[in-house]
Amino acid sequence: MVTGALFFLALALNLIASALCDPILDAPNYLELTYPHRSTIVVGSLLNMVCAVAMAFIPLALFPVTSRHDRSRAVAYTVFRSIEGLLFLYLVIGTLSFIGLGEAHGGAPDPVTQAMGRQLKAEMHWATLVYVAVFVMGAATFYPMLYRSRLVPRFLSVWGMVATGVMLVAVLMGLFGVGIFGTASLMKAMAYFAPPIALNELVLSGWLVFKGFDPAALRTRAS
């Protein structure tokens, strides 16, 4: 139940934070918007900070169960999720940095702050890609572990593995700037690839909250 709640909390808070911050940061005149809308950005950043903590606690809540079936994968998943949480906190810091940059910009054309804004956006772009890549590595560890242990119905594990493959394609396309990643912003492009894994995590969280792990699998220790 705790694990399902953490999955849902991380997903829900990230979606709310994105809905608050993305329209401001993705706008063409974002430097003019960030400081006047600083309260919205701060609220979104606080939500993402809680999201980062939830991410890190998911594998810790799972570990007593998953380690009995595949300790090496359970440890690897914990490491990947911890790195993911740290990268997410770094992205939160970058998001908050736009407030000070917007204040320095002051609403008037300023080549210096515009150049700094482009630099910060570039850093956020690549940091987000690295974050998603780490997420994919964690998911590639997590879903096969679930499949092998039968802790949840296997259709959820297979769905998660397929969705992870979709996200891997997105990461590779983003790294090389091909397809939609060459014409649209990173988050707008990711929106075409993320729904399968997001919906999987939503269904998985609901399953863990209301159904929990399979009792027979809990009594079984994999060899």
C-alpha positions as MATLAB code, in Angstrom:
seq = 'MVTGALFFLALALNLIASALCDPILDAPNYLELTYPHRSTIVVGSLLNMVCAVAMAFIPLALFPVTSRHDRSRAVAYTVFRSIEGLLFLYLVIGTLSFIGLGEAHGGAPDPVTQAMGRQLKAEMHWATLVYVAVFVMGAATFYPMLYRSRLVPRFLSVWGMVATGVMLVAVLMGLFGVGIFGTASLMKAMAYFAPPIALNELVLSGWLVFKGFDPAALRTRAS';
ca = [
       0.000    0.000    0.000;
       2.810    2.420    0.907;
       4.623    1.699   -2.360;
       1.477    2.321   -4.401;
       0.871    5.596   -2.582;
       4.452    6.694   -3.301;
       4.115    5.846   -7.004;
       0.869    7.826   -7.195;
       2.268   10.754   -5.192;
       5.355   11.080   -7.396;
       3.319   10.875  -10.613;
       0.555   13.241   -9.493;
       2.853   15.909   -8.054;
       5.060   15.910  -11.146;
       2.042   16.323  -13.434;
       0.695   19.214  -11.327;
       4.108   20.884  -11.174;
       4.519   20.570  -14.949;
       1.074   22.092  -15.493;
       2.093   25.049  -13.314;
       5.627   25.695  -14.584;
       5.788   24.546  -18.209;
       3.461   27.219  -19.675;
       5.725   29.888  -18.145;
       9.123   28.375  -18.919;
       8.170   27.246  -22.448;
       6.771   30.638  -23.458;
       8.828   32.652  -25.992;
       8.963   35.561  -23.512;
       9.745   33.367  -20.492;
      12.294   35.878  -19.154;
       9.521   38.443  -18.832;
       7.156   35.966  -17.166;
       9.274   34.131  -14.610;
       9.682   36.893  -12.021;
       6.056   38.147  -12.080;
       4.912   34.501  -11.818;
       7.560   33.510   -9.279;
       4.988   32.244   -6.767;
       3.680   29.741   -9.308;
       7.206   28.549  -10.076;
       8.034   28.217   -6.372;
       4.892   26.160   -5.728;
       5.660   23.917   -8.702;
       9.246   23.500   -7.532;
       8.135   22.569   -4.008;
       5.829   19.926   -5.457;
       8.714   18.545   -7.497;
      10.910   18.447   -4.385;
       8.348   16.239   -2.663;
       8.159   14.209   -5.886;
      11.947   13.668   -5.767;
      11.739   12.397   -2.183;
       8.893   10.040   -3.125;
      10.986    8.692   -6.021;
      13.857    7.861   -3.681;
      11.597    6.134   -1.152;
       9.820    3.865   -3.685;
      12.652    1.292   -3.919;
      13.253    1.506   -0.161;
       9.624    0.606    0.493;
       9.902   -2.230   -2.041;
      13.270   -3.560   -0.896;
      12.128   -5.928    1.891;
       9.960   -7.721   -0.690;
      11.956   -7.436   -3.919;
      15.285   -8.333   -2.308;
      13.892  -11.750   -1.404;
      13.361  -12.489   -5.101;
      16.301  -10.735   -6.759;
      18.612   -8.883   -4.413;
      20.997   -7.604   -7.104;
      18.186   -6.046   -9.128;
      16.591   -4.641   -5.973;
      19.861   -2.929   -5.067;
      20.346   -1.658   -8.631;
      16.803   -0.262   -8.672;
      17.467    1.537   -5.394;
      20.630    3.094   -6.822;
      18.957    4.205  -10.059;
      15.988    5.708   -8.223;
      18.304    7.550   -5.817;
      20.256    9.045   -8.724;
      16.967    9.913  -10.386;
      15.832   11.781   -7.278;
      19.099   13.732   -7.094;
      18.870   14.697  -10.775;
      15.294   15.793  -10.200;
      16.436   18.057   -7.375;
      19.055   19.525   -9.713;
      16.270   20.290  -12.203;
      14.298   21.957   -9.413;
      17.283   24.216   -8.687;
      17.500   25.075  -12.387;
      13.794   25.918  -12.480;
      14.121   28.248   -9.481;
      17.139   29.918  -11.120;
      14.851   31.307  -13.804;
      13.249   33.547  -11.171;
      16.479   35.429  -10.477;
      17.265   35.567  -14.168;
      13.837   37.017  -14.884;
      14.301   39.619  -12.177;
      17.661   40.640  -13.667;
      16.108   40.790  -17.129;
      13.541   43.303  -15.927;
      11.270   43.018  -18.961;
      13.587   44.994  -21.237;
      15.703   43.519  -24.056;
      19.038   42.515  -22.548;
      21.501   40.441  -24.588;
      23.314   39.277  -21.453;
      20.291   37.840  -19.653;
      18.984   36.425  -22.938;
      22.283   34.593  -23.443;
      22.208   33.367  -19.846;
      18.645   32.205  -20.365;
      19.617   30.207  -23.444;
      22.517   28.666  -21.522;
      20.286   27.696  -18.597;
      17.707   26.242  -20.960;
      20.410   24.176  -22.652;
      21.596   22.842  -19.289;
      18.024   21.976  -18.302;
      17.512   20.245  -21.652;
      20.504   17.935  -21.270;
      19.945   17.367  -17.553;
      16.369   16.314  -18.305;
      17.570   13.874  -20.955;
      20.072   12.377  -18.507;
      17.311   12.154  -15.889;
      15.027   10.304  -18.313;
      17.903    7.994  -19.303;
      18.455    7.094  -15.629;
      14.700    6.567  -15.240;
      14.787    4.156  -18.196;
      17.682    2.224  -16.652;
      15.785    1.959  -13.379;
      12.604    0.838  -15.129;
      14.595   -1.701  -17.165;
      15.715   -3.157  -13.826;
      12.347   -2.907  -12.076;
       9.876   -4.430  -14.536;
      11.822   -7.636  -15.317;
      12.158   -8.089  -11.544;
       8.391   -7.743  -11.175;
       7.813  -10.144  -14.072;
      10.100  -12.803  -12.636;
       8.733  -12.528   -9.093;
       5.028  -12.489  -10.094;
       4.378   -9.993   -7.291;
       1.816   -8.301   -9.542;
      -0.037   -9.606  -12.622;
       2.390  -10.167  -15.446;
       0.457   -7.958  -17.854;
       1.520   -4.972  -15.725;
       5.165   -6.042  -15.924;
       5.030   -6.633  -19.687;
       3.249   -3.320  -20.194;
       5.966   -1.615  -18.152;
       8.756   -3.246  -20.173;
       7.181   -2.202  -23.479;
       6.629    1.347  -22.194;
      10.245    1.437  -21.021;
      11.311    0.516  -24.559;
       9.242    3.420  -25.881;
      11.008    5.776  -23.476;
      14.391    4.394  -24.528;
      13.560    5.291  -28.134;
      12.619    8.786  -26.946;
      15.939    9.188  -25.099;
      17.962    8.113  -28.139;
      15.976   10.406  -30.437;
      16.439   13.257  -27.967;
      20.179   12.716  -27.665;
      20.626   12.883  -31.433;
      17.923   15.508  -32.031;
      16.079   13.481  -34.670;
      12.398   13.391  -35.568;
      10.113   15.493  -33.437;
      13.000   16.189  -31.050;
      14.599   18.265  -33.789;
      11.608   20.574  -34.158;
       9.771   20.703  -30.813;
      10.873   21.452  -27.264;
      12.033   18.453  -25.237;
       8.986   18.233  -22.988;
       6.545   18.663  -25.859;
       8.324   15.875  -27.743;
       8.407   13.639  -24.667;
       4.652   14.075  -24.313;
       4.236   11.744  -27.299;
       6.288    8.985  -25.646;
       5.527    9.284  -21.924;
       1.793    8.348  -21.731;
       2.320    4.527  -21.819;
       4.706    4.523  -18.848;
       2.753    7.209  -16.973;
      -0.493    5.248  -17.349;
       1.306    2.061  -16.315;
       2.561    3.695  -13.124;
      -0.942    4.990  -12.420;
      -2.497    1.531  -12.833;
       0.346   -0.102  -10.904;
      -0.050    2.338   -8.035;
      -3.786    1.647   -7.904;
      -3.155   -2.097   -7.961;
      -0.643   -1.884   -5.111;
      -2.931    0.318   -3.015;
      -6.114   -1.721   -3.439;
      -4.794   -5.234   -4.178;
      -1.229   -5.326   -2.957;
       1.322   -7.968   -3.854;
       0.270  -11.482   -4.738;
       0.202  -13.494   -1.470;
       1.590  -16.621   -3.147;
       4.524  -14.651   -4.570;
       5.205  -13.147   -1.136;
       5.521  -16.664    0.298;
       7.869  -17.708   -2.517;
      11.541  -16.938   -2.597;
      13.078  -17.131   -6.054;
      16.170  -19.232   -6.438;
];
